[in-house]
Amino acid sequence: MNSGIPQLHCEPKALAKIPREVAERHVVAPLAIDGGTMLVAIADPGAVILAEDELKMLTGHPVDFVPASREAILDAIKRGYAKLKTTKGRPMREPDLSGMVSAIRSFLGAAGLDTQSADIAETPARVAAAWFEDYLDGYRADPKEILAEIHPAKSKGLVVVKRIDFHSMCPHHLVPYRGVAHIAYLPKRGVVGFGKLVKLLDCFAHRLILQEEIGDAVTTALTKQLGAAGAACVLDAEQACVSTRGPKRRAARFVTRSFAGSLEKSARLQTEFLGACGLLPETKKAKTKAKTKTRAKKNR
C-alpha cells in the first residue's frame, strides 16, 4: 500500500447501505454518521448534486461532503468493503417508497418521456407499489418463520407438490421471468402445510435472484430449517431477458434442478420425484404397452 496516500476510514454502517459500485461510480467514501447526517469524502465537487441524491435515497440520511483526493477515496473504498460483512437475503434497511417514486420519475424523465402526461403522471407511484408489494416482498419474508410450525407425521414417504406457478425478477436486466416449480422433501422431524411450501417458494422468488439460486435456496431451507432428510426443487420458466430482448427466442424454456440430502444421493428418490411430477421421458417399454392397449381397443 502506498504510504503517501492519506488514510480515510469508512463508516461500516454507511458502507452497508451503499453498494460498492455506487461508491466507485461517484468516487465517494462515507466517513461517519453523526447526528443523523452522513459525512462523505468526494473527489469531484462538481458531482455533488448527483451523488447527494443517490446517497440520500440509499441511506436515508442527509449528506455533507468534504473534499479528498481520488486515490485516497478509492483506497478507503477498497479497504472498507473488503472488511464489510453483509447478510445475504435480508434487506439492510426498510424500503423508501417515496424515494422509489422519485427515482422512477427521474428514470422516465431521463428516457425522454413527459412525466406529467396523463398516461405517465401516476406511473411512478404504481411501479413503486408493484415492486414493493409483488416483486421484492420476498426480502421481508423469513424462511425460518414460514417453516416454524412443524406437524408430527407417521408417514415417511416423499412429499411432492407440483406445478406451483411463480414469478421472479432477473437481477441483471430487471425484467420478469415466470414458470412452474415442483418441490419435494423427505420428512424427518415432521411435515408442514402445503401452503407453506408455496410461501417458501415466493419468499425466495420475490427477490432479485437468478433462477438457479431459487431452487438451491428452497432445498437448503427445507433441509436446514424443516430438518428434512432430503429435498428437491425443479423450476421450468420463460426468461423475458431472452424472449423479449437479445436473442428474442420466445419458445425457449429454462429448467433448473436442485437436490439436497438424501434426494441428492439417491437415484431412486430422484426418479420417484421426477416421475411424480411427470418429468421422466416415457420408456420404450411403456410406449409399446400404450400402443398395444390402443390396438386392443380398436379391435373390440
Contacts in CASP RR format, 6 or more apart in sequence:
PFRMAT RR
TARGET T0000
AUTHOR 0000-0000-0000
METHOD contacts of the structure
MODEL  1
MNSGIPQLHCEPKALAKIPREVAERHVVAPLAIDGGTMLVAIADPGAVIL
AEDELKMLTGHPVDFVPASREAILDAIKRGYAKLKTTKGRPMREPDLSGM
VSAIRSFLGAAGLDTQSADIAETPARVAAAWFEDYLDGYRADPKEILAEI
HPAKSKGLVVVKRIDFHSMCPHHLVPYRGVAHIAYLPKRGVVGFGKLVKL
LDCFAHRLILQEEIGDAVTTALTKQLGAAGAACVLDAEQACVSTRGPKRR
AARFVTRSFAGSLEKSARLQTEFLGACGLLPETKKAKTKAKTKTRAKKNR
1 75 0 8 1.000
2 71 0 8 1.000
2 75 0 8 1.000
5 69 0 8 1.000
5 71 0 8 1.000
5 72 0 8 1.000
5 75 0 8 1.000
6 68 0 8 1.000
6 69 0 8 1.000
6 72 0 8 1.000
7 72 0 8 1.000
7 75 0 8 1.000
7 76 0 8 1.000
8 29 0 8 1.000
8 31 0 8 1.000
8 41 0 8 1.000
8 68 0 8 1.000
8 72 0 8 1.000
8 73 0 8 1.000
8 75 0 8 1.000
8 76 0 8 1.000
9 31 0 8 1.000
9 76 0 8 1.000
10 29 0 8 1.000
10 30 0 8 1.000
10 31 0 8 1.000
10 76 0 8 1.000
10 77 0 8 1.000
10 79 0 8 1.000
10 80 0 8 1.000
10 81 0 8 1.000
11 30 0 8 1.000
11 31 0 8 1.000
11 32 0 8 1.000
11 33 0 8 1.000
11 38 0 8 1.000
12 80 0 8 1.000
12 83 0 8 1.000
12 84 0 8 1.000
13 33 0 8 1.000
14 30 0 8 1.000
14 32 0 8 1.000
14 33 0 8 1.000
14 38 0 8 1.000
14 40 0 8 1.000
14 59 0 8 1.000
14 61 0 8 1.000
15 23 0 8 1.000
15 30 0 8 1.000
15 80 0 8 1.000
15 81 0 8 1.000
15 84 0 8 1.000
16 84 0 8 1.000
16 86 0 8 1.000
16 92 0 8 1.000
17 58 0 8 1.000
17 59 0 8 1.000
17 60 0 8 1.000
17 92 0 8 1.000
17 93 0 8 1.000
18 30 0 8 1.000
18 55 0 8 1.000
18 58 0 8 1.000
18 59 0 8 1.000
19 58 0 8 1.000
20 77 0 8 1.000
20 81 0 8 1.000
22 54 0 8 1.000
22 55 0 8 1.000
22 58 0 8 1.000
23 29 0 8 1.000
23 30 0 8 1.000
23 77 0 8 1.000
23 81 0 8 1.000
24 74 0 8 1.000
24 77 0 8 1.000
26 42 0 8 1.000
26 47 0 8 1.000
26 50 0 8 1.000
26 51 0 8 1.000
26 54 0 8 1.000
26 55 0 8 1.000
27 42 0 8 1.000
27 43 0 8 1.000
27 44 0 8 1.000
27 47 0 8 1.000
27 70 0 8 1.000
27 73 0 8 1.000
27 74 0 8 1.000
28 40 0 8 1.000
28 41 0 8 1.000
28 42 0 8 1.000
28 43 0 8 1.000
28 51 0 8 1.000
28 55 0 8 1.000
28 65 0 8 1.000
28 73 0 8 1.000
29 40 0 8 1.000
29 41 0 8 1.000
29 68 0 8 1.000
29 72 0 8 1.000
29 73 0 8 1.000
29 76 0 8 1.000
29 77 0 8 1.000
30 38 0 8 1.000
30 39 0 8 1.000
30 40 0 8 1.000
30 55 0 8 1.000
30 59 0 8 1.000
31 39 0 8 1.000
31 40 0 8 1.000
31 41 0 8 1.000
31 66 0 8 1.000
32 38 0 8 1.000
32 39 0 8 1.000
33 39 0 8 1.000
33 61 0 8 1.000
36 61 0 8 1.000
36 62 0 8 1.000
37 61 0 8 1.000
37 62 0 8 1.000
37 63 0 8 1.000
37 64 0 8 1.000
38 55 0 8 1.000
38 59 0 8 1.000
38 61 0 8 1.000
38 62 0 8 1.000
38 63 0 8 1.000
38 64 0 8 1.000
39 64 0 8 1.000
39 65 0 8 1.000
39 66 0 8 1.000
40 51 0 8 1.000
40 55 0 8 1.000
40 63 0 8 1.000
40 64 0 8 1.000
40 65 0 8 1.000
40 66 0 8 1.000
41 65 0 8 1.000
41 66 0 8 1.000
41 67 0 8 1.000
41 68 0 8 1.000
41 72 0 8 1.000
41 73 0 8 1.000
41 76 0 8 1.000
42 48 0 8 1.000
42 51 0 8 1.000
42 65 0 8 1.000
42 66 0 8 1.000
42 67 0 8 1.000
42 68 0 8 1.000
42 73 0 8 1.000
43 67 0 8 1.000
43 68 0 8 1.000
43 69 0 8 1.000
43 70 0 8 1.000
43 73 0 8 1.000
44 70 0 8 1.000
45 65 0 8 1.000
45 67 0 8 1.000
48 65 0 8 1.000
51 63 0 8 1.000
51 65 0 8 1.000
52 63 0 8 1.000
52 65 0 8 1.000
55 61 0 8 1.000
55 63 0 8 1.000
56 62 0 8 1.000
56 63 0 8 1.000
57 96 0 8 1.000
57 99 0 8 1.000
57 102 0 8 1.000
57 103 0 8 1.000
59 93 0 8 1.000
60 93 0 8 1.000
60 96 0 8 1.000
86 92 0 8 1.000
89 139 0 8 1.000
89 207 0 8 1.000
90 139 0 8 1.000
90 142 0 8 1.000
91 139 0 8 1.000
91 140 0 8 1.000
95 132 0 8 1.000
95 136 0 8 1.000
97 128 0 8 1.000
97 129 0 8 1.000
97 132 0 8 1.000
99 128 0 8 1.000
100 124 0 8 1.000
100 127 0 8 1.000
100 128 0 8 1.000
100 131 0 8 1.000
100 132 0 8 1.000
101 124 0 8 1.000
101 125 0 8 1.000
101 128 0 8 1.000
102 124 0 8 1.000
104 123 0 8 1.000
104 124 0 8 1.000
104 127 0 8 1.000
104 128 0 8 1.000
105 115 0 8 1.000
105 124 0 8 1.000
108 115 0 8 1.000
108 120 0 8 1.000
108 123 0 8 1.000
108 124 0 8 1.000
109 115 0 8 1.000
113 120 0 8 1.000
114 120 0 8 1.000
115 121 0 8 1.000
115 123 0 8 1.000
115 124 0 8 1.000
134 206 0 8 1.000
135 169 0 8 1.000
135 176 0 8 1.000
135 206 0 8 1.000
136 169 0 8 1.000
136 206 0 8 1.000
136 207 0 8 1.000
136 208 0 8 1.000
137 202 0 8 1.000
137 206 0 8 1.000
138 202 0 8 1.000
138 203 0 8 1.000
138 204 0 8 1.000
138 205 0 8 1.000
138 206 0 8 1.000
138 207 0 8 1.000
139 206 0 8 1.000
139 207 0 8 1.000
141 199 0 8 1.000
141 202 0 8 1.000
141 203 0 8 1.000
141 206 0 8 1.000
142 203 0 8 1.000
143 200 0 8 1.000
143 203 0 8 1.000
143 204 0 8 1.000
143 217 0 8 1.000
143 221 0 8 1.000
143 225 0 8 1.000
144 225 0 8 1.000
146 196 0 8 1.000
146 199 0 8 1.000
146 200 0 8 1.000
146 203 0 8 1.000
147 192 0 8 1.000
147 196 0 8 1.000
147 200 0 8 1.000
147 221 0 8 1.000
147 222 0 8 1.000
147 225 0 8 1.000
147 226 0 8 1.000
149 192 0 8 1.000
149 193 0 8 1.000
149 196 0 8 1.000
150 189 0 8 1.000
150 190 0 8 1.000
150 191 0 8 1.000
150 192 0 8 1.000
150 226 0 8 1.000
151 190 0 8 1.000
151 191 0 8 1.000
151 192 0 8 1.000
151 193 0 8 1.000
152 190 0 8 1.000
153 187 0 8 1.000
153 190 0 8 1.000
153 191 0 8 1.000
155 187 0 8 1.000
156 186 0 8 1.000
156 187 0 8 1.000
157 186 0 8 1.000
157 187 0 8 1.000
158 184 0 8 1.000
158 185 0 8 1.000
158 186 0 8 1.000
158 269 0 8 1.000
158 272 0 8 1.000
158 273 0 8 1.000
158 276 0 8 1.000
159 184 0 8 1.000
159 185 0 8 1.000
159 186 0 8 1.000
159 187 0 8 1.000
159 191 0 8 1.000
160 182 0 8 1.000
160 183 0 8 1.000
160 184 0 8 1.000
160 273 0 8 1.000
160 276 0 8 1.000
160 277 0 8 1.000
161 182 0 8 1.000
161 183 0 8 1.000
161 184 0 8 1.000
161 194 0 8 1.000
161 197 0 8 1.000
161 198 0 8 1.000
162 180 0 8 1.000
162 182 0 8 1.000
162 183 0 8 1.000
162 276 0 8 1.000
162 277 0 8 1.000
162 278 0 8 1.000
163 180 0 8 1.000
163 181 0 8 1.000
163 182 0 8 1.000
163 277 0 8 1.000
164 180 0 8 1.000
164 181 0 8 1.000
164 182 0 8 1.000
164 183 0 8 1.000
164 197 0 8 1.000
164 198 0 8 1.000
164 201 0 8 1.000
165 178 0 8 1.000
165 179 0 8 1.000
165 180 0 8 1.000
165 181 0 8 1.000
166 178 0 8 1.000
166 179 0 8 1.000
166 180 0 8 1.000
166 181 0 8 1.000
166 201 0 8 1.000
166 202 0 8 1.000
166 205 0 8 1.000
166 214 0 8 1.000
166 235 0 8 1.000
166 237 0 8 1.000
167 176 0 8 1.000
167 177 0 8 1.000
167 178 0 8 1.000
167 179 0 8 1.000
167 205 0 8 1.000
167 206 0 8 1.000
168 176 0 8 1.000
168 177 0 8 1.000
168 178 0 8 1.000
168 205 0 8 1.000
168 206 0 8 1.000
168 207 0 8 1.000
168 209 0 8 1.000
168 211 0 8 1.000
168 214 0 8 1.000
168 237 0 8 1.000
169 175 0 8 1.000
169 176 0 8 1.000
169 177 0 8 1.000
169 206 0 8 1.000
169 207 0 8 1.000
169 208 0 8 1.000
169 209 0 8 1.000
170 176 0 8 1.000
170 177 0 8 1.000
170 208 0 8 1.000
170 210 0 8 1.000
170 239 0 8 1.000
170 240 0 8 1.000
170 241 0 8 1.000
171 208 0 8 1.000
171 209 0 8 1.000
171 210 0 8 1.000
172 241 0 8 1.000
173 240 0 8 1.000
173 241 0 8 1.000
173 245 0 8 1.000
174 208 0 8 1.000
175 240 0 8 1.000
175 241 0 8 1.000
175 244 0 8 1.000
175 245 0 8 1.000
176 240 0 8 1.000
177 211 0 8 1.000
177 237 0 8 1.000
177 238 0 8 1.000
177 239 0 8 1.000
177 240 0 8 1.000
177 241 0 8 1.000
177 254 0 8 1.000
178 237 0 8 1.000
178 238 0 8 1.000
179 235 0 8 1.000
179 236 0 8 1.000
179 237 0 8 1.000
179 238 0 8 1.000
180 235 0 8 1.000
180 236 0 8 1.000
180 237 0 8 1.000
181 201 0 8 1.000
181 214 0 8 1.000
181 215 0 8 1.000
181 218 0 8 1.000
181 233 0 8 1.000
181 234 0 8 1.000
181 235 0 8 1.000
181 236 0 8 1.000
182 232 0 8 1.000
182 233 0 8 1.000
182 234 0 8 1.000
182 235 0 8 1.000
182 273 0 8 1.000
182 277 0 8 1.000
182 279 0 8 1.000
183 197 0 8 1.000
183 200 0 8 1.000
183 201 0 8 1.000
183 218 0 8 1.000
183 222 0 8 1.000
183 231 0 8 1.000
183 232 0 8 1.000
183 233 0 8 1.000
184 231 0 8 1.000
184 232 0 8 1.000
184 233 0 8 1.000
184 263 0 8 1.000
184 273 0 8 1.000
184 276 0 8 1.000
185 222 0 8 1.000
185 223 0 8 1.000
185 226 0 8 1.000
185 228 0 8 1.000
185 229 0 8 1.000
185 230 0 8 1.000
185 231 0 8 1.000
185 232 0 8 1.000
185 263 0 8 1.000
186 228 0 8 1.000
186 229 0 8 1.000
186 230 0 8 1.000
186 231 0 8 1.000
186 262 0 8 1.000
186 263 0 8 1.000
186 269 0 8 1.000
187 228 0 8 1.000
187 229 0 8 1.000
188 227 0 8 1.000
188 228 0 8 1.000
188 229 0 8 1.000
188 230 0 8 1.000
189 226 0 8 1.000
189 227 0 8 1.000
189 228 0 8 1.000
190 226 0 8 1.000
192 226 0 8 1.000
200 218 0 8 1.000
200 221 0 8 1.000
200 222 0 8 1.000
201 214 0 8 1.000
201 218 0 8 1.000
204 213 0 8 1.000
204 214 0 8 1.000
204 215 0 8 1.000
204 217 0 8 1.000
204 218 0 8 1.000
204 221 0 8 1.000
205 214 0 8 1.000
209 217 0 8 1.000
211 235 0 8 1.000
211 237 0 8 1.000
211 239 0 8 1.000
211 254 0 8 1.000
211 256 0 8 1.000
212 256 0 8 1.000
212 258 0 8 1.000
214 233 0 8 1.000
214 235 0 8 1.000
214 256 0 8 1.000
215 233 0 8 1.000
215 235 0 8 1.000
215 256 0 8 1.000
215 258 0 8 1.000
216 233 0 8 1.000
216 258 0 8 1.000
218 231 0 8 1.000
218 233 0 8 1.000
218 258 0 8 1.000
219 230 0 8 1.000
219 231 0 8 1.000
219 232 0 8 1.000
219 233 0 8 1.000
219 258 0 8 1.000
219 259 0 8 1.000
219 260 0 8 1.000
219 263 0 8 1.000
220 260 0 8 1.000
222 228 0 8 1.000
222 230 0 8 1.000
222 231 0 8 1.000
222 260 0 8 1.000
223 229 0 8 1.000
223 230 0 8 1.000
223 231 0 8 1.000
223 260 0 8 1.000
223 261 0 8 1.000
229 261 0 8 1.000
229 262 0 8 1.000
230 259 0 8 1.000
230 260 0 8 1.000
230 261 0 8 1.000
230 262 0 8 1.000
230 263 0 8 1.000
230 264 0 8 1.000
230 269 0 8 1.000
231 259 0 8 1.000
231 260 0 8 1.000
231 261 0 8 1.000
231 263 0 8 1.000
232 257 0 8 1.000
232 258 0 8 1.000
232 259 0 8 1.000
232 260 0 8 1.000
232 263 0 8 1.000
232 270 0 8 1.000
232 273 0 8 1.000
233 257 0 8 1.000
233 258 0 8 1.000
234 255 0 8 1.000
234 256 0 8 1.000
234 257 0 8 1.000
234 258 0 8 1.000
234 274 0 8 1.000
234 277 0 8 1.000
234 279 0 8 1.000
235 254 0 8 1.000
235 255 0 8 1.000
235 256 0 8 1.000
236 253 0 8 1.000
236 254 0 8 1.000
236 255 0 8 1.000
237 253 0 8 1.000
237 254 0 8 1.000
238 252 0 8 1.000
238 253 0 8 1.000
238 254 0 8 1.000
239 252 0 8 1.000
239 254 0 8 1.000
242 248 0 8 1.000
242 249 0 8 1.000
242 252 0 8 1.000
242 254 0 8 1.000
243 249 0 8 1.000
243 250 0 8 1.000
243 252 0 8 1.000
244 250 0 8 1.000
259 270 0 8 1.000
262 269 0 8 1.000
263 269 0 8 1.000
263 270 0 8 1.000
263 273 0 8 1.000
271 280 0 8 1.000
274 280 0 8 1.000
282 290 0 8 1.000
END
